[in-house]
Each structure stands twice: as structure tokens, then as C-alpha cells.
Amino acid sequence: MRSRRRFPPLAVMAPPVRYCIPGERLCNLEEGSPGSGTYTRHGYIFSSLAGCLTKSSENGALPVISVMRETESQLLPDVGAIVTCKVSSINSRFAKVHILYVGSTPLKNSFRGTIRKEDVRATEKDKVEIYKSFRPGDIVLAKVISLGDAQSNYLLTTAENELGVVVAHSESGVQMVPISWCEMQCPKTHTKEFRKVARVQPEFLQT
Amino acid sequence: RGSRARALPDRALVNCQYSSATFSTGERKRRPHGDRKSCEMGLQLRQTFEAAILTQLHPRSQIDIYVQVLQADGGTYAACVNAATLAVLDAGVPMRDFVCACSAGFVDSTALADLSHVEEAAGGPQLALALLPASGQIALLEMDARLHEDHLESVLEAAARAARDVHTLLDRVVRQHVREASVLLG
């Protein structure tokens, strides 16, 4: 009796990837609904980017046709987003910062932001002194309130309990420990410095 | 430089600047920036790309396209448009279609496509055409010479055919590039 040779099961082949270029006609409006990277004209869906075609099959509704580019587009800070920034310079009226992270994703190029004097705190806004709230080099959690004007600086605010300075170094170069919402203490020299401290939730603190 | 107060509330602003290197022409140019030809070329490029880029998707923003010519041997407008199309596509700005351009002229009752510098300097009529090939729409058509209307059809046809050939080439190159880029990124 001849022994049958067992062939290993064939690996499931991935569906062939289809690449498209701007202006290429993808399909009819009856066969799919337009997603990102496409536009419609005369009842047909055309591609507007150079990338690969993806079809997401919905249950019941038409599949959404979209074109994805390989390189990720930069995540932009939107109004209301919490951003992590580093103070670059201070003034009596505002503090200039570099925005490093949006949420938890790091940015490839940092954006510039401004924290105005009246946006530092929610209470006693006119008695704020920037020198007692931020110093250059502090890491600050802030929220975006505006995309900015012609000078393209994002406007940020720290007027909430959870926003403000999270990491600061004292004048002797040691990282300080927060002791209240407006003071931080250096563990080496025990001097207290004024900052607008953020109340970080206990589960995020790493000891 | 880009405008600051001219942000449009519903569309992106397209800002194009053209400059040519001093060593680009046969005789060294004394003043490469800000002269009339550069401003006019920038304006033409802006009109061309406003027709192709989907500006509604990016309100209150500005898209800058800077073109510099390193060697000018005729057909500079067409070369700028073709290069800028590839740049805009690579940047991921959504476009309606490629923009392919070519120049054409009329010498000895023959329509010529893609004129060289010598043919342009000969003084005959020349036409610059920018086309969106998939739909056949014309983004820009420019001519500043006298041409009899009987000949317009043949010259336009020669330019359109050459622009479609450019599109075939760009199509092949872009697809290959996208395929290679996706293979690299796994």
C-alpha cells in the first residue's frame, strides 16, 4: 500500500493589496461609501491620496472605502486635549512652552504654546505671578484652549486642579517633591519654591 | 512669505513661490527673486494647484509650495507643475488628481510639444497647458502670443497628448514608490 504523503495545510494568503493614486476611480457609490482619503464625483468614488485601499465591511451598511498612507500623519493637538509641555521662557505676562506629548503620544516635532497669566489659575487670576507658578525647564500638564492666532502659538491653560507643574528642578538641580498646590520642596536643601502644582491621581504616581 | 491675516474660514490657502537659481540660464541672472516673472509664475502655480488640491478639508490652514529651478532649458512652468504634483502627493495632501503640464508651440505649420529653450526663443506662439488627466479637465491654459484659431485645436491636442504621457510615467513611478515604501514598513 502506498503511503500517502501528508501535505502541511497551506498558509492562508493575505488578500492582494491594492495601491491607488490620486484621481483613480475606485468604485461606484452603490458599492461603497466614501471614507478618508477619497472624494466623490458624478456617482463614483475617487482616491485623493497615494496609498493602499482598505475596505471596512460594516454589518448591514455599505463597506467604507478609504485610502491609507503608510506614514502616520502627525497627531495635532486639538482644543480640549491634555498636553505635556516643557517651559522654555517666562515673562511677567505669560510663559512660553514647547509641547512635547499630546495625551500619551510623543510628537515628532514640538509645537510652541503660551500660558497666559490669567490662565494659570482658576481663582484670584489677577494676583498670579508667573515667577511663582512656573520656571524654565519645568514639565507642565496643560489643556489646549485655542489653536492660536497668526503667530501660531497654541493657547494653553492650567486652571484646573489636575493641571500644572508635574516635574520641577530646584535651584540646586535636584528634582523637587510637591507639598501643596502652590509649593514644592527640594529634598536636598529643604528650601521651598513656589509653583502651580498639578494634583496627579495616585494611580499615575510611580514611587 | 505667507499671509497671516488672510486665513480663509472654509478652505486652505495655497501659497506658491517660484525662484530660479542664478546659474539656471545661459547668462548668469543678476536678480533671482522678486522679479516680475517669478511673481507671475507663482501666481500661475497657485491657480493650478487650487484647482487640484482639496482645500475644503483643511480650513484656516496654509499649504506652501516652494519651487526652485536649477536648470532652465524651456518648459519651466511644466517642469514646476510636474515636480510640485509629486511633492504634494508625497506630503499626503489630498488632491483631486495628478496635475500634468506640458508646453506646446507652432512652427512651420506643425504643432510641437515640449519646447526647448532654443525653440521658445525663436519667437513663435507657445502655449502652456496643465491638465488633470483622469477627468480631462484643464487646470490652466496660458498663451501670450498670436495664433490663428484654426491651429489652436492641433496645438492643444499636442500638449494634451504630451501631458497624458507624463501622467503615464508619473503613475508608474508613484505606484512603484508606494509599493516599495509599504514593503519597507512591513
Chai-1 contact restraints between the chains, C-beta under 6 A:
chainA,res_idxA,chainB,res_idxB,connection_type,confidence,min_distance_angstrom,max_distance_angstrom,comment,restraint_id
A,Y19,B,R175,contact,1.0,0.0,6.0,A-B,restraint_1
A,Y19,B,V178,contact,1.0,0.0,6.0,A-B,restraint_2
A,Y19,B,R179,contact,1.0,0.0,6.0,A-B,restraint_3
A,I21,B,V174,contact,1.0,0.0,6.0,A-B,restraint_4
A,P22,B,M95,contact,1.0,0.0,6.0,A-B,restraint_5
A,P22,B,D97,contact,1.0,0.0,6.0,A-B,restraint_6
A,G23,B,D97,contact,1.0,0.0,6.0,A-B,restraint_7
A,G23,B,F98,contact,1.0,0.0,6.0,A-B,restraint_8
A,G23,B,A134,contact,1.0,0.0,6.0,A-B,restraint_9
A,S48,B,L54,contact,1.0,0.0,6.0,A-B,restraint_10
A,S48,B,P94,contact,1.0,0.0,6.0,A-B,restraint_11
A,S48,B,M95,contact,1.0,0.0,6.0,A-B,restraint_12
A,L49,B,P94,contact,1.0,0.0,6.0,A-B,restraint_13
A,A50,B,L89,contact,1.0,0.0,6.0,A-B,restraint_14
A,A50,B,V174,contact,1.0,0.0,6.0,A-B,restraint_15
A,A50,B,V178,contact,1.0,0.0,6.0,A-B,restraint_16
A,R69,B,G92,contact,1.0,0.0,6.0,A-B,restraint_17
A,E70,B,A181,contact,1.0,0.0,6.0,A-B,restraint_18
A,E70,B,S182,contact,1.0,0.0,6.0,A-B,restraint_19
A,E70,B,L185,contact,1.0,0.0,6.0,A-B,restraint_20
A,A150,B,R4,contact,1.0,0.0,6.0,A-B,restraint_21
